[in-house]
Amino acid sequence: MKIDVRMDLVDEQLEQAWQLYDSAFRHLNALTVQRHLMYRSEFDDVMTDRRVEKWLAYSDDGVLLGLATYTNQLSAWPLISPEYFARRWPMHYADHRIWYCGFVAVPGHEHGVFIKLIEAMYRHAEEHEGVISLDICRHNIEAYRLDRAIATWLRRVSGGRVRSEAADTQTFMTYETAPAA
């Protein structure tokens, strides 16, 4: 497997990336309150935004197996608060040593692809003594224990030096009205 980092995706590469992304995340829209699948126009904007790196995992025969987004320009990713990171890690923030992973898309959970992407992005941040942030929906925590799995893998590849914590939680509430008596 080969990992390629691109600043923008166009034409056939953009279309392949959309198909992979759509396949990986469409099902989550029925399982989570917050939409996990960007609209195609949003996706295209992210894929052409040169502030956001696109990490592509290819099989040895050139088939796209996984895609992740990664940026240390935090204002480039919608719905995260750069001010949070600036307050929490002021020096890291000032030095652009905080990365946000917008998503890791691996449809069908192709063996080892998710881990290789996560490890490669970790190594990149590690070179700069950086901080990595990402969000994980409750479904993926409950169904796959993804928060623990990522922490375990990163502890393994870092020789036990990585620390992880839940930075924030957002709870979506519903209040269903009772039928009239």
C-alpha positions as CSV (number, residue, x, y, z in Angstrom):
1,M,0.0,0.0,0.0
2,K,1.1,3.5,-0.8
3,I,0.0,6.8,0.9
4,D,0.1,9.9,-1.3
5,V,-0.5,13.4,0.1
6,R,-2.1,15.9,-2.2
7,M,-3.1,19.5,-1.7
8,D,-6.1,19.3,-4.1
9,L,-8.0,16.7,-6.1
10,V,-9.5,17.3,-9.5
11,D,-11.1,15.5,-12.4
12,E,-11.0,11.7,-12.1
13,Q,-9.2,11.7,-8.8
14,L,-11.9,13.9,-7.3
15,E,-14.6,11.6,-8.6
16,Q,-12.9,8.5,-7.2
17,A,-12.5,10.3,-3.9
18,W,-16.2,11.3,-3.8
19,Q,-17.3,7.7,-4.5
20,L,-15.1,6.3,-1.8
21,Y,-16.1,9.0,0.7
22,D,-19.8,8.6,-0.1
23,S,-19.6,4.8,0.3
24,A,-17.8,5.2,3.7
25,F,-20.1,7.7,5.3
26,R,-23.6,7.7,3.7
27,H,-24.9,5.1,6.2
28,L,-23.9,7.2,9.2
29,N,-26.5,9.9,8.3
30,A,-29.3,7.5,9.5
31,L,-27.4,6.7,12.7
32,T,-26.2,10.1,13.9
33,V,-28.0,13.4,14.5
34,Q,-25.2,15.5,13.0
35,R,-24.8,14.9,9.3
36,H,-21.5,13.0,8.6
37,L,-21.7,13.1,4.8
38,M,-20.8,16.4,3.3
39,Y,-22.9,17.5,0.4
40,R,-21.1,17.1,-2.9
41,S,-20.5,20.8,-3.2
42,E,-19.0,20.9,0.3
43,F,-16.8,17.9,-0.5
44,D,-15.6,19.5,-3.7
45,D,-14.7,22.7,-1.8
46,V,-12.7,20.8,0.8
47,M,-10.9,18.7,-1.9
48,T,-9.8,21.8,-3.8
49,D,-8.9,23.8,-0.6
50,R,-5.1,23.8,-0.6
51,R,-5.1,24.5,3.2
52,V,-6.4,21.0,3.7
53,E,-4.1,18.0,2.9
54,K,-5.7,15.0,1.3
55,W,-4.1,11.7,2.4
56,L,-4.9,9.0,-0.1
57,A,-4.1,5.3,0.5
58,Y,-3.7,3.2,-2.7
59,S,-3.3,-0.5,-3.2
60,D,-0.2,-1.7,-4.9
61,D,-2.1,-1.8,-8.2
62,G,-3.4,1.8,-7.9
63,V,-6.9,1.3,-6.5
64,L,-8.0,4.1,-4.0
65,L,-8.6,2.3,-0.7
66,G,-8.8,5.2,1.8
67,L,-8.9,9.0,2.1
68,A,-8.3,11.3,5.0
69,T,-8.2,15.1,5.4
70,Y,-5.6,16.8,7.6
71,T,-4.9,20.4,8.3
72,N,-2.9,22.6,10.6
73,Q,-4.8,25.7,9.4
74,L,-7.7,25.2,11.7
75,S,-9.9,27.9,10.3
76,A,-10.0,25.9,7.1
77,W,-12.3,23.2,8.7
78,P,-15.9,24.2,9.3
79,L,-17.5,23.8,12.8
80,I,-14.3,23.6,14.8
81,S,-13.2,26.5,17.0
82,P,-9.6,27.6,16.5
83,E,-10.0,29.7,19.6
84,Y,-10.3,26.5,21.7
85,F,-7.0,25.2,20.5
86,A,-5.3,28.7,20.8
87,R,-6.4,28.8,24.5
88,R,-5.4,25.2,25.2
89,W,-2.1,25.0,23.4
90,P,-1.0,28.7,22.7
91,M,2.5,27.9,21.5
92,H,1.5,24.9,19.4
93,Y,-1.3,27.1,17.9
94,A,1.0,30.0,17.1
95,D,3.5,27.6,15.5
96,H,0.8,25.7,13.4
97,R,1.6,22.5,15.3
98,I,-2.0,21.5,15.8
99,W,-3.6,19.3,13.2
100,Y,-7.3,18.5,12.7
101,C,-8.2,15.3,11.0
102,G,-11.6,16.0,9.3
103,F,-12.3,12.4,8.4
104,V,-10.8,9.1,7.6
105,A,-12.8,7.3,5.0
106,V,-12.2,3.6,4.4
107,P,-15.3,1.9,3.0
108,G,-15.6,-1.8,3.8
109,H,-13.0,-1.4,6.5
110,E,-10.3,-2.5,4.1
111,H,-7.7,-4.4,6.2
112,G,-5.0,-2.2,7.6
113,V,-5.9,0.9,5.6
114,F,-7.3,2.9,8.5
115,I,-4.4,2.1,10.7
116,K,-1.8,3.0,8.0
117,L,-3.5,6.4,7.4
118,I,-3.8,7.1,11.1
119,E,-0.1,6.1,11.7
120,A,1.1,8.2,8.8
121,M,-0.7,11.3,10.0
122,Y,0.5,10.7,13.5
123,R,4.1,10.5,12.3
124,H,3.7,13.8,10.5
125,A,2.5,15.5,13.7
126,E,5.1,13.7,15.8
127,E,7.9,15.2,13.7
128,H,6.7,18.6,14.8
129,E,5.9,17.7,18.4
130,G,2.3,18.5,17.5
131,V,-1.2,17.9,18.7
132,I,-3.9,16.0,16.6
133,S,-7.6,16.4,17.1
134,L,-10.5,14.7,15.5
135,D,-14.1,13.9,16.2
136,I,-15.7,10.5,16.6
137,C,-19.5,10.0,16.7
138,R,-21.1,8.1,19.5
139,H,-22.1,5.3,17.0
140,N,-18.4,4.6,16.1
141,I,-17.5,4.7,19.8
142,E,-20.2,2.3,20.8
143,A,-20.0,0.0,17.8
144,Y,-16.3,-0.1,17.2
145,R,-14.8,1.6,20.3
146,L,-12.9,3.7,17.8
147,D,-11.7,6.2,20.4
148,R,-10.0,3.4,22.3
149,A,-8.7,1.6,19.2
150,I,-7.0,4.8,17.9
151,A,-5.5,5.6,21.3
152,T,-4.2,2.0,21.6
153,W,-2.7,2.0,18.2
154,L,-1.1,5.4,18.7
155,R,0.4,4.4,22.0
156,R,1.8,1.4,20.3
157,V,3.4,3.3,17.4
158,S,4.6,6.1,19.7
159,G,6.3,3.7,22.2
160,G,3.7,4.7,24.8
161,R,4.5,8.5,24.5
162,V,1.2,9.6,23.1
163,R,-1.5,10.9,25.5
164,S,-5.2,11.0,24.6
165,E,-8.3,12.5,26.2
166,A,-11.8,13.4,25.3
167,A,-11.6,17.1,24.6
168,D,-15.3,17.9,24.4
169,T,-18.7,16.3,24.1
170,Q,-21.8,17.5,22.4
171,T,-25.1,15.8,23.3
172,F,-28.1,16.2,20.9
173,M,-31.3,16.0,22.9
174,T,-34.8,15.2,21.7
175,Y,-38.0,15.8,23.5
176,E,-40.9,13.9,22.0
177,T,-44.3,15.3,22.8
178,A,-47.0,13.2,24.3
179,P,-50.2,12.6,22.2
180,A,-53.1,14.7,23.2
181,A,-55.4,13.0,25.8
